[in-house]
Amino acid sequence: MATVKITLVKSPIDRPHRQKNTLVALGLTKMHRTVEHVATPQILGMVKKVSHLVNVVNN
């Protein structure tokens, strides 16, 4: 399956709780951390909601 690498590049400070919770669900808790997930529709939907805070690289 295809994977995506997601890196947190902007701070979640002063963002709505839903966006903060989405970042935690993706495993992004600190700045400039990178996580790798399988590109399922659920993961891609979460990434779309916080796309202004993260960089995404498709593998």
Secondary structure, DSSP 4 states (H G I P E B T S, - for coil): --EEEEEE-S--TTS-HHHHHHHHHHT--STT-EEEEE--HHHHHHHHHTTTTEEEEE-
